[in-house]
Amino acid sequence: MTTDTKTNLFDLDCKGMETFFLALGSKAFHGRNVFKWIHKHGITDFDAMTDISKRLREQLHQVAELSLPQLIFEQPALDGTRKWVIELTDGQRIETVYIPEDGRSTICVSSQVGCALDCSFCSTAQQGFNRNLTVSEIIGQVWIATRELGTSPSNIVMMGMGEPLANFDAVVAAMNIMQDDLAYMVSKYRVTISTSGIVPALKKLRELSDVSLAVSLHAPDNALRDQLVPINQKYPLEELIPACREFVQGDKRRKVTWEYVMLDGVNDSLQHAKALIRLLEGTPSKVNLIPFNPFPGTQYQVSPAERVEAFRMRLKRSGIIATTRKTRGEDIDAACGQLVGKVKDRSRRDLRRSEAESLKVNIR
Ligand code: SAH
């Protein structure tokens, strides 16, 4: 966030930092140095940057600031997952989740305060949308995680609150910083963006950023997906699937990860599995089945474990890599679709709700 007079340097990726320092009449490499101080070393005080001259530091105090969101509290779950509740300068709160696994540490990063997409099975959707996060608020979550863990995470997934492709520029800049050797050095194969499928943004992303792609599919046909993920009415499967296929083309190591939440009696039959197999034919794919995480007021129920396993085996038999996502951090509401934060100005939600209401159909 930039105040009237000062630029928050946490809003800039490395290129932006070089440009900023050149505009000050300084050198690009000083920009790279400051970038490294704040992200790699975690320093947020210009005067602690020992290789920056006193004159330049004084100039920086005049025109720049180093402002981050604040970690308010940490909630540990029984399984080692931790939820970090983070407060933004306007008092709203977002949530970031840390998920340790053998040999890996994954953090799940939020991109918006709330979400505007209204997927019918997601509790983030219930609390509406307030605003996009800035670059500093997105990368600030990684900065906080790195300080808390004492090291950069090995994996970052843009799977927290919000639709990352609806906050395109800030998310792309933050993902650049995640991968930068002078910052967090997370491999391009280990930064994953998860989207509900905003097709034009996906095409643009392919030109600007090389990251892993996860797509919230949840249904094998338009009729059902229109109800579960309403953005499908705008960007239906016949546009989404080819765009995803193109996204991974040209890199044999890449596959699209399809996220598929298992909803009892809604999308979890063997017929659905077969339709899914047909839909994904010709696209390098992995399917990640997500057991539904219920929340108060939801109309959906959890698929029985045997049905999830039968679905997974059916996909596997046809040669599709299929895994079932282990639900983590349930006891602290940190699991998929359970992140809610604290969103101000719910009027925006009501407005969006009334639009969405007209689209709702009974799917049972
Ligand atoms: N907006 C992005 C990022 C959210 S990622 C997207 O749609 O991809 C979080 C994943 O959890 C998505 O696949 C989302 O559809 C899924 N999810 C949402 N609510 C859920 C719930 N209650 N139970 C299980 N998974 C859920």
Residues whose N, C-alpha, C, O or C-beta is under 5 A from the ligand:
A	BS01	SAH	F121 C122 S123 M158 M159 G160 G162 E163 P164 S194 T195 S196 S216 E259 V261 I290 P291 F292 N293 C336 G337
